[in-house]
Amino acid sequence: MRFLYKILTVIVLMVTDTFLASAQIINIDKIDTTAYQKKAIWNGIAASGIEIDKEKATLFDGTSNLDISLQKYKELFILSASDRFTYDGTTSFLNTGYVHLRWRHDYKSQLHTESFVQYQWDENRGMIHRYLGGANLRYNFWHRQEWEMTFATGLFYEDELWDYRAVDSAKIPPNPTPQHSYKIRSNTYMKWEGSPTKTSNISIIIFYQAPFTDFLNPRISMNVNFSVDVSKHFALGLTFSGLYDAKPVVPIPHFYYSLANTLTFKFGS
């Protein structure tokens, strides 16, 4: 029966992949309530998959993701990276990705600090680059080791450079030049994660990021990730990611989403 259940679950996941989307989620960043270990502990997740994005047109993507964590007593370091190539059905290939490094000090405490830096690019939407660095105060809560709730708030500095490749031709100004944006933004997020069954996991995270000078015109994003273990080291995953930008740097659509399913390989010490 268990084997049949896994097979049916896999079929359901493969059929429903168009309803969920790819997300910039650090899958390895989970709450750990066990005792601190002085020995260094490595863990990792590698995933690849096919995605469908919808903005101005329907795009088909191939993607790869890598999350690696290092736990050393009270310190937790997480490196997360993603790269995606996009094909629009004709001859256009685009490239999207990010590299994210996070440090959580005293990370088993319910209340602790986390710092992060990130480099990001998204040719689909005209983002040439995005650099950011910041820090949060993070609160973690576990309920009977079955599900977790995380709340964090802080700020970060971002440097963005955009061009007009994703802008409707009627909205492109004469002699367009890349637009540079520098901002300090608030950074608030909530995350819920739990296991509906012994072999499945779901996480939901919502971000609210806004300039302090224009707090009611934020970037709001929501990420949903669902995975099912099919063996000790492999899992099938489905993800949803939606982004609403109240004031984009260039006049692109305010709402953006992406769809994906992935095959994940887990490894660690």
N, C-alpha and C positions, 0 to 999 in steps of 0.2 A: 504493500500500500504506500509506503513512504517513497519508493522508487516511482510509482505511478503519479504520486502527488508532485514530485519534482518535475517529471516530464510534462504534466499538465500546466504547471506554473511557467515553465520555459516557453511553452506554446502561447500562453496568454501574454507573456512579456513580449514575445516577438510580434504578435498581432497588434498589440496596443502601443507600439513604440511611437506612433505619430501623435499621440496625445500628450507626450511628455517631452522635456527638452533638456539640452545640455546646459550645464551650469558651471560657473567658476566656484566650485565647492571644494574645500580641502577635506577629502573623505577620511583622512587619517587623523584629523584633529578631533579626538573624542575625549570625554572626561574619564579619568583614571583614578579610582578610589583605593587602589591597593597601596601597600607600603612603598616608600621610596627605595630605590635600588641604587647602590653605589656603582654597580657594574653598568657600563654603557649598554643600552638596548636599542637596536635598530629595527625599524619596521618599514614596509613599503607597499605601495599599490601601483601597478602598471595597468593601464587600460587602453583599449582601442575600439573604435566603432564608426558607425555611419550616422550622419546627422542630416536633418532637413531644417533650413532656416527660412523664415518668411519676413521680408521687409518690403522693398520695392518689387522684388521678384522672388520666385522660389529657387533656392540654391541647395545643392547637394554637396555634403562635406565628408571628408575622411579625417578623423581626429585621433590624437594620441595624448595620453595624460600620464604623469608620474608624480606620486606623492611619496616622500621619504621623511621619516622622523627619527631623531636621535634623542633618547632620554638618558640623562646623566644626573642622578640624584635629584635635585630640585629644579633642574633646568630641562626644558623641552624645546628643541629646535625642529622646525618643519620647513622643508623645501618642497614647493609645489610648482609644477610646470605643465604647460599645455601648448600644443601646436596643431593647427587645423588648416588644411588646404581646401579651397572651395571651387566648385565647378558650376557654372550657371546654365549649362545646356548648350552653349555655343563654343567659344574659344577662350573665355575669360577665366583665369585662375587667380584666386585671391588668397591671402594668408592672414591668419589670426592667431594670437597666442599671448601667453604671459609667463613670467617667472616671478614667484612670490616666496619670500623668506619671512618666517615668523618665529619669534622667541617669546615663550611663556615662562616667567620666573615663578617658582613656588606653585607650580601648575596644579597640584593636587588640592590646594586650598580652595574653598568656595569662592573667596574674593582674592583676586590677584591681578597683576598687570601683564599686558602683552604688547610687544612692539613688532612692527612689520615694515618691510620695504617691498616695492613691486615695480616691475617694468612690464608694459603691456602695449600691444599694437593690434589694430583691427582694420585691415584694408577694406573689408566689406562695407564699413560705415564711414570710411575716410579718416580714421584715427592713425596718424603717422607714428606717434608715440604717446605714451602716458607714463610719467614717472611719479611715484608717490611714496611717502614715508610718514608713519604716525605711530600713535600709541593709544591703547584702550585700557579701561578698568573693567574687568570681566568678573561676572558672578555666575557660578555653576550650581545646579541643584540636581540631585539624583533622587528618584522615587523607587525604592525597593529594587534597585539595580535593574529596573525594567525600562525606564525611559528617563531622559535628561532634559532639563531646560537651562538654556544659557542666555544671559543678557549682558551686553557690553555697550559701553559708550566712551567716546573719546574724540580725537580730532586727527586730521592728517593734512599734509601739504601736497598738492598735486601740480604737475606741469604737463600740459597737453598741447599737442600740435595736430591740427586737422587740415585736410584739404577738401575740395568740393566734388570728389569723384562719386559720392553717393547722393548728391543733391540734385533735385529736379532741375532740368535745364532752364526752366522759366525763373528759377530763384537764384541762379548763379549771377553774381555781379560782374560788370565789365572788368577785364584784366584781373581776375581773381588771384589772390595770393594766399598761401597757407595762414591759418589763424592760430595764434598762440594764446593760451589761456593759463593764468597762474591763480590759484585759489587756495585758501585754507578752508576746509570743510569739516563740519561735524560728522561723526561716524557712529551711528547707533544701529545695533542689530539684535534680533532675537532668534534663537534657534531651538527647535524641538526635535528630538530624535528618540526613536524607540524601535522595538522588535515585535511586530505582530505575531511572528512565529519564531521557532528556534533557528530557522535557516534564512529568515528575511530581516531586512532593516529598512526603515524609512526615516528621512530627515527633511525638515522644512526650515528654511531660514529666510528672514526678511531684513533688508537693509534700508536705512533712511540716511541719505548723505546730502547735506545742504550747506551752502556758504552761510557764514554767520551774518553777513550783510543782507541776505535774501533767503531767510530760513524757510519761507513758505513756497519756495520754488526748488524742490529737491530733485535728486535722482533717487528713485525707489526701485528696488529690485527684489524679486522673489525667486528662490531656488527650491526645487523639490527633487529629491534623489531617492529612488527605490531600488533595492538590490536583493537578489536571491542567490544563496550559495548552492552551487551544483556539485561541488567537491570541496576538499580541504583548502585548496589553493585557488579555485576558480569560482567566479560569480558572474551572473548576468545583471546588468544595471540599466535602469531607465531614469532619465533626468528631464526636468523642465526648468527653463530659465526665462524670466520676463523682466524687461527693463523699461521704466518710464522716466524720461528726462524732460523736466518742465522747461528748461532753457538750454537746448543743445548749442554747442559752440558754433556750428554751422547749421543751416536750416534743413536738417534731415527729419524724418518722421519722429515724433516724440516717443512712440512705443516700438519696442523691438523684442522678438522672442526667438528661441531656437529649440529644436527637437532632437533627441538622440537616444540610441541604445548602445551599450558597451559590453565588451567581454573583459573582465577584470582578473588580473593575476595578483595574488597576495603573497608577500614574502616577509621574512623577518628573523631575528635572532631569538 
